[in-house]
Amino acid sequence: MPSMAHNAIVVDLDRCIGCYSCEVACKMENDITLGEMWNKVVQVGPFGDFPDVSTYWLPTMCQQCAGSPCVSVCPTGASFRDEETNIVQIDKSKCIGCRYCLMACPYGVRNWNKTEKVVEKCTLCNHLTAVGELPACVKVCCGKARYYGDLDDPTSEASQAVAAAASDAVHHLPDVGNEPKTAYLLSPKYAEWKGGEL
């Protein structure tokens, strides 16, 4: 895999039904502590005036930012970018629990593991993707609304999903200089994108 890959998840909100199966699969696959979440589905809305009312569900997880502030503020190198996959990861053995990365993340998608006293987050199921499998959340999505792959590879499912979408349907969470890579597809005919107002 090229070192400049940008592996990430693309979520098609036109297809997401808010079933929360991705939340459950993530917790089960990664044995996440009760009360913590690496993938959280947020209901956006309802908004608008009757009869033009709409709502959608927004799964939020590590956005795999190109300029990850969590990596730059980590004093020990515990938060790092994998050289082969370009995925932002956490080496728990190096984490000293300073929680600078928690404060630096613009999206609040890192968690403090009280038991282990380390920071955790979505790893894109690195233990699965490293052997050619899909992340657990992608595998279980009954609406077929999640795609995983290298956004720099036009043949990946993630890239193809973005390429097939209209330009006004491709969204990202607010960019504050960190360049979030996770893409959300939401067509204006279904709902107005409100991701930046969470």
Summary of the structure (lengths in Angstrom):
residues: 198
radius of gyration: 16.6
end to end distance: 34.7
largest distance: 53.9
contacts: 605
relative contact order: 0.25
helix: 23%
strand: 24%
